[in-house]
Amino acid sequence: MGLFKDIEKVNQTHLLPWQNDALRAFSAKMKDREYLFPCIPATQSFSLGHLRYGFIGHP
């Protein structure tokens, strides 16, 4: 599976349920304004769409 650029536009029909859950949980954590994620560069990168997302198989 390739890398995803925009977490909101991932074609989720090609993902397994646990992958959809992981992406939703990550996105919710990064957008949470009450309990801020402690890494400022990570939250900025997320907001600017600079992160890439991917899943790898079990070795």
C-alpha positions in Angstrom: 0.0 0.0 0.0 1.3 3.5 -0.8 1.6 6.5 1.3 -1.3 8.8 1.9 -0.8 12.6 1.8 -4.1 13.9 3.1 -5.6 12.0 6.0 -9.1 13.5 5.3 -9.1 12.4 1.6 -7.8 8.8 2.0 -9.9 6.4 0.0 -10.9 4.4 3.0 -12.6 1.6 1.0 -9.1 0.2 0.4 -8.2 0.2 4.1 -8.8 -2.5 6.8 -11.1 -1.5 9.6 -8.3 -1.2 12.1 -6.4 1.1 9.7 -9.4 3.4 9.4 -9.7 3.4 13.2 -6.0 4.3 13.5 -6.2 7.2 11.1 -9.4 8.5 12.7 -7.8 8.3 16.2 -4.6 10.0 15.1 -6.6 12.8 13.3 -8.8 13.3 16.4 -5.7 13.5 18.7 -4.0 16.0 16.4 -7.1 18.2 16.2 -8.0 18.1 19.9 -7.9 21.7 21.2 -8.7 20.8 24.8 -5.9 18.2 25.2 -3.1 19.5 22.9 -0.6 17.1 21.5 2.7 18.0 23.2 4.9 18.2 20.0 4.5 21.6 18.3 6.3 20.6 15.1 4.0 17.5 14.7 0.8 19.6 15.1 2.1 22.2 12.7 3.0 19.5 10.1 -0.4 17.9 10.5 -2.2 21.2 10.1 -0.2 22.1 7.0 -0.6 18.6 5.4 3.1 17.8 5.4 2.7 14.4 7.0 2.5 11.1 5.0 0.7 8.0 6.3 1.2 4.4 5.5 0.9 0.9 6.8 3.3 -2.0 6.5 2.8 -5.7 6.9 3.9 -7.8 9.7 7.6 -8.8 9.3 
